[in-house]
Each structure stands twice: as C-alpha cells, then as structure tokens.
Amino acid sequence: MELKTSSVAARLGVSPKTIQRWVRKYNVPYRKNESGHYVFDAEAIALLERIKFEQSATLEADARREQNEKPQNNEFSADALFQAYVEPHLDQFASRLQKIENKLDQKADDIVSVQLLHHRREIEELVTHLRSLEQRIARLEERTNKEQASKTENAAQKKKRRGLSRIMSLFA
C-alpha cells in the first residue's frame, strides 16, 4: 500500500505540511512519483504513526506540567498585572499621547499653510498670465479693426473709381 502526503495526513489527522515537516525532521523514507509528490509505503506510514503518537504524548505531558506549575491563587490575574504595572504609568502614557497628538495637529496645520501659500502663488502666476493674454488680445483686436477700417476705405475709394470708369466706358 502506497499513499500520498494528503492521504497519510488525513489518516493521521494532521495537515500535509506537518507530514512534510516530519519527513524532513525525522528523515522518514519516501519516494517521489512522476509528478514529484511524496509517496509513502507501509513502513514509512507506521513510522509516521509512531512519530504522531510520541508528539501527542509530549504535548499532553507539557500541558499537564504547565497546569501543575500554574499558581493556584489569582495574584497573577490580568487585573492584578494591570494594576501593578500599567496603572501607575497610565497618566504618563496619556500625557505623552496628548503631546504626540498636538505635534501631529501642528504638523498638519503647517502642511496646510504651505500648500495654501503654494496655491496662492500659482493663482497669482495664472492671473498675471491671464492679464498678459488679455492685453495681447486687445492689441490684436485693435490691429484687426485698423486693418478692416483701412480695407473698407480702400474698397470705398476703389468703387468710386470703378464706377466712374464704367460710366466713361459707356460713352466710348
């Protein structure tokens, strides 16, 4: 009987990563199939079962040892630890936190001020550029109006000449 890593893990009730870790840690024999997956024979599976049994026994012994070492009175409860170590420094923590928040607010105000000044400078540059464009447009309009006025004068003068020459050409 040969099983892949996932099948062995399901049989032992552990994750496939745990099987891979045990293979590396305890040099469990295996072979790889053509896809590169670990394949375990009956002897390797028996070895993995023994490793799992030993691991479980070790974990249970550790749990019992921790339970026996745990103090019976509650002098190390969370409330007692809080009162002993944190509460005396709570005011100091609060004042430091307030100082940090004030510095943060001041820094934010400074940044906003710098941004406002930068925007104001950009707006002033745009207004200056807009004024120069308005002056340029006014000059161009003046030039265009003068050119049109001179063209209409020239056109009026030419029409008079043409009219007279036409009349003369009738008599000739």
Contacts in CASP RR format, 6 or more apart in sequence:
PFRMAT RR
TARGET T0000
AUTHOR 0000-0000-0000
METHOD contacts of the structure
MODEL  1
MELKTSSVAARLGVSPKTIQRWVRKYNVPYRKNESGHYVFDAEAIALLER
IKFEQSATLEADARREQNEKPQNNEFSADALFQAYVEPHLDQFASRLQKI
ENKLDQKADDIVSVQLLHHRREIEELVTHLRSLEQRIARLEERTNKEQAS
KTENAAQKKKRRGLSRIMSLFA
1 41 0 8 1.000
1 42 0 8 1.000
1 45 0 8 1.000
2 39 0 8 1.000
2 40 0 8 1.000
2 41 0 8 1.000
3 11 0 8 1.000
3 39 0 8 1.000
3 40 0 8 1.000
3 45 0 8 1.000
4 33 0 8 1.000
4 37 0 8 1.000
4 38 0 8 1.000
4 39 0 8 1.000
4 40 0 8 1.000
5 16 0 8 1.000
5 19 0 8 1.000
5 20 0 8 1.000
5 37 0 8 1.000
5 38 0 8 1.000
5 40 0 8 1.000
6 16 0 8 1.000
8 19 0 8 1.000
8 40 0 8 1.000
8 45 0 8 1.000
8 48 0 8 1.000
9 15 0 8 1.000
9 16 0 8 1.000
9 18 0 8 1.000
9 19 0 8 1.000
11 45 0 8 1.000
12 19 0 8 1.000
12 48 0 8 1.000
12 49 0 8 1.000
12 52 0 8 1.000
13 52 0 8 1.000
14 52 0 8 1.000
19 38 0 8 1.000
19 48 0 8 1.000
20 38 0 8 1.000
22 28 0 8 1.000
22 48 0 8 1.000
22 51 0 8 1.000
23 30 0 8 1.000
23 38 0 8 1.000
26 47 0 8 1.000
26 51 0 8 1.000
28 40 0 8 1.000
28 44 0 8 1.000
28 47 0 8 1.000
28 48 0 8 1.000
28 51 0 8 1.000
29 41 0 8 1.000
29 43 0 8 1.000
29 44 0 8 1.000
29 47 0 8 1.000
30 38 0 8 1.000
30 39 0 8 1.000
30 40 0 8 1.000
30 44 0 8 1.000
31 38 0 8 1.000
31 39 0 8 1.000
31 41 0 8 1.000
32 38 0 8 1.000
32 39 0 8 1.000
33 39 0 8 1.000
40 48 0 8 1.000
74 80 0 8 1.000
END
